[in-house]
Amino acid sequence: MLDYGKKDAAIMLGYAFILSISIWSLMTYLLSPLRRFPGPFFADWTNLWRMLHVRRGNCHMVIQELHKKYGPVVRIGPNVLDFDIPELINTIYNIKSDYLKVNGLPIPDFLDKFIEAKEKCPEVVDDMQVISYLMINMIAGADTTGVTINAALYFSLKHPHVWERLRTEILAYDTSESTVISYKSAKQFTYLNAVVRGAMRCHPAVAMLLERYVPEDGLTLPNRSLVPAGSIVGINPYIVGRNKSVWGDDAEEFRPERWLRDEPRETEDAFQERLLSMNKADLSFGGGSRSCIGEHLGLLEVYKVIATLVSRYDIKLAHPEKDWKTHNSFFVRQTGIEVKLTRRT
């Protein structure tokens, strides 16, 4: 009899726990100041909805479709809003703003730890050892660089007219002195620059919400809606890279020419104005003054590798009829890109 009593008590305790969680969830839902913002039903209640799509590796595509359905503001979690509003980039990501990074790191960085180790154990950790540690961090950044190189080559090969123009531009360069094209020379290739910028827009290395906490004063949206303090907000590079108000009706397309002046129909002033608008909406390396500090190193690698590969090899897709596959686990990695390389003589 005593065992049955314990079982009944355990069952009742379980029911009470489930009931309390349900009541708490219902009250949170009904009283949430974000309730007025649209989004999928389950995302209003739990972050499990978002976790599911992150695990599937397609959350950026799913949320892009939600923006097409609901507009520039989508609620993707009980306390999370995803924006497709380029005008808010500088507000949210400016280093002088009060928008704190979600799960941000404390002020001390890797170098502080390395210097501390050197001071404590100078017989083991010298200057060269510290440099070695830092090189490991730099090499780790090759992941995003590789994603960008893959995207630029894949998109170009998928569009024969793009590939032919890129190939013609690079092969016109005199490679008699060196088989490795310098960064200085590669930066002078205007169409290569357009291809790289276009690839990073269509397929940014990072395609997750860049989350920030709303500060005490709240955030007033362009439509005058107020997002309360403590909410998590942000912009996804993949989604803002397809905003038609910035990129035009063909925002979904890979078209490097959008980064070039449309002569003679477009004046230089009009082009510079359009270029400024695109640059402001480009989150490939983060936004505003919070851009990635490795941006210039990453671009150096991208330009040199692509220019040198094209100058050395004739490159073709092994299966041009097949599309690549991507998986978004913060970095959007690609698979299924098979090419044939033939050394130029």
N, C-alpha and C positions, 0 to 999 in steps of 0.2 A: 504493500500500500504506500509505503514511504517513497518507493522508487517512482510510482505513478505520480505522486504529488510533486516530486522534483521535476519530472518530465513536463507536467502541466505548467509548473512555474516557469520552466525554461521556455516553453512555447508562448506563454503569455508575455514573458519578457521580450521575446523576439517580435511578437505582434506589436507590443508597445514601442519598440525601437523603430520598426517600420512605419508605424503611425506617426511617431514624432518627426521622423525624417520627412514624411509626406506632408505633414502640416507645415513644417519649416520651409520646405520647397515651395508650397502653395503660397505662403505668406511672402516669401522672397519674390516670387513671380508677380503677385498682385501689387506689392508695394515698390517694385523696382522702378526707379526713375527712367530706366532705359526701355521700359515696356512699350513706349510709343514708337520705337524704331523698329522697322520691319526686319524679318529674317525667318529662317526655318523654325518650326514650332519647337522641336526638341532642343535647339540651341538656346532658347529662352530659359530652359530649365537646367541644362547641364553642359559642361565642357566635353562630355563624352562624345557628343556629335562631332565636334571638331577633331578630337583625338582619333576617331574612326577614320576620317578622311585623310588625316596626316599619316596614319598607318598604311592606308591604301596608296599613298603617294600621289594623290590627285587633288589635294585640297585647293590649290591655286586655280585649277580649272573649274572646280565646283563653285567656289566663291565668285569667280568671274561670271558664271551663269546667273548666280544670285543677284549680282549687280545689274545684269541686263533685265532681270525681273523686277527688282525692288528699287533700283536707283543708286545714287552715289553713297548712301549710308546703309550698311547692312549689319544687323546684330548677329554675331557668330558665336556668342557665348553669353552666359548670364550677365557678365560685366564687361563684355568686349564688343567694340564697334570697329568695323572695317570700312575705311573711307576710300572712295575713288574721287578725290577732290584735290587736284594738283595745287590749288592755291594754299592749301594747308601745310604743304611740305615744309616751308620755312618756319611756320609757326610751331610745328610739332618737333622738328629735328634741329632747330637752331641751338647751338651750344650755350647761348646766353639765355635760353628759355628755361622755365621751371618744370618742363616735362621730363620726368625722370624715367630712365630706361627700366623696363620690367625685368626683375632678376638681375639688375646691373651689378657689375663687379665693384668691389671696394677700390679705393684710390690706389693703393700699392699695386704695381704691375710685375710682370715677369722679371724685368731688369732689376727691380728692387730686391727681389729674392736672390738673384744671382750675385749682386754686389754684397748682400748680407752673407752669403755663403763664402765669398772670397775673403771677407773680413774675419769670419770665424775660423776658416780653414785655409789660410794663404798657402800652405805647403801643398794643398791638393788642388785648389781652384785659383788659377792665375788668370791673367787677361786673355790669353788664348783660349782657355777653357770657357770663359764667359762668352767669347765670340762664337765658340762652337755651339753653346747652348742657344744663342740667338739665331744661328744659322738653321737650327732645327725648326724654330718657329717660322722662319722665312720659307723653308722648303714646304712646310705644312700648307702654306698659301697656294701651292701649286694646284690644289684641287679646284679652286674657283677659276684659276687661269686655264686649266685644261678644259673645263666646261665651256669657257668662252671661245677657245681655239676650235673645239669640236663644233660649236654652233656656227661660227663664221664659215668654216670650210663646208659643213653640211648644207647650210642655207645657200651658199654660193653654188655648190655643185648641183643642187636641186633646181637652180634657176640658171640655165645655160648662158643666157645673155649676160648675167651678172658675172659668172665665172670667166667668160671670154674677155670681158672688159677688165676684170681684175688681173687676169693672166697677161693681157697685152700691156697694161700699165707697168707691172713688175718686170716683165721680160725686156722692156725698153731700158731698164737700168743696166749700166755697165758693171758686170760682175767679174771682170777680168782680174781685178786686184784681190778680191776676197770672195770666197764662196758663201760667207755669212754676211748678210746685209746688215749694216749698222742701224741702230735705232734712229739716229739722226736722219739717215737716208729713208728709212721706212716711214717716218713721220711725214715725209714730203709726198708720199703717195696719197693723193686726195681721195681716190676711190677706195683704197684699202681702209682709210679712216672711216669712210661712209659705211663700208661693209662691217667693220668691227662695231661701230656705233649701232648699226641696224641689228646686228646679231645680239648684242647685249640688251637691246630694247625688247626684241621678240622672245629672247630666251635668257633672262638674267640668271646669273649663277645662284642667287638667292631669291626664292619666290615664296616667302612666308611673310606674314604680317610683322612689320618692324614696330614692336609694341612700346608704348609709352604711357605713363600714368598722367591723367589730367590733373593739373595743379589746383590749388585752393580756390582760385577765382572761377574755375570751370572753363569750358570752351564754348564759344558762340559760333555756330556754323553759319555759312553764307545765307541760309534760309531763316536765320535768327533763332533756330532751335538751340537750346542750351544743354550741353553735356556736363553732368555734375562732376565735381572733384572726386578723385579716386577711381573713376572709370578708366578702363584700358582702351586706348585708341591707337590707330596706326594706319599705315598705307603699305600695300603690297607692291613691290617693284613690277611684278608681272602684270598686275591689274592696271596700275596707273600708266604703264607702258602701252596700254590699248585704249586709252581715253581719247575718244573721237574729237573732243573739243581742242585737243592739242595736236593729235597726229592725223586727223582727217578721217574721212569715211572709210579709207582703206587701212585703218589702224591695225587690223589683224594680219596684214600682209607684210612680208619681208621685202622692203623696197629701199635699198641704200640711197637711191637718188633723192629721197626726202631730206637727206643731210647735205645736199648740194644745192647751189643756186639754180633755179629753173630759168636759165637764160634763153631768149632775151625777154621773156614775159615778166620775169620778176626782177625788180630793181634791187640794188645792193642793200639799200635801207630796209626794204621789205624782207629780204632774206635774213638780215641780221636780227630783225625783230622776231621773225619766225624761229630762228636758231636759238635766240635767248629763251623763248617760250619752251622749246624742246629741252634745252639744257636744264631749265628749272624743274621740269617734270621727270628728269632722268634720275632714277634711284639705283642705278646699276652698282654704284659704290656707296650707297647710303645717301642721306639727304642733308642739304644745307651745309652747315659747318661741322656736321658729324660724319663727313665722308670718311671712307676707309683710308687709313694712313698708308696702306700698301698700294694705293691706286696707281701711282706712277711706276712702281716696280712691276706690278702686274701687267700694265699696258706695255711696258718695255718688252716683257717676255712675249706677249701676244703679237705685237707688231713684228718683232724680229723672227719669231718662229714661223708665222704665216708667210711673210715675205721671202724668207729663206727656203721654205718648203716649195713654194710655187716656183721660185727661180731654179731650184735643183731638179724638181720632179714634175712629170706629167701625171696628174691625179684624176682618177675617174671613180665614180661610185661602182662598186662591184654589182650591186643590185639596185639600179636607179628606180625601179618600180616599187621598192619597199620603203616604208617610212621608219624612222628611228622610234625607239621607245624611251620614255623618260619616267623617272621616279623622283618625286619631291620629298626629300627628308631634310629640309632646310636648304641644302644644295640640290639643284635639279640636275641629277646625273643622267647621262644618256647612254644607251646601249643600242647595238644593231647598226653601227656605222662602219661598214666594210668598204674599203677603197683599194684600188689597184694603183701602185706607184711604179712609174717607169723613169729611170734616171736619165736626165737630159745629157746629151753629149756635146 
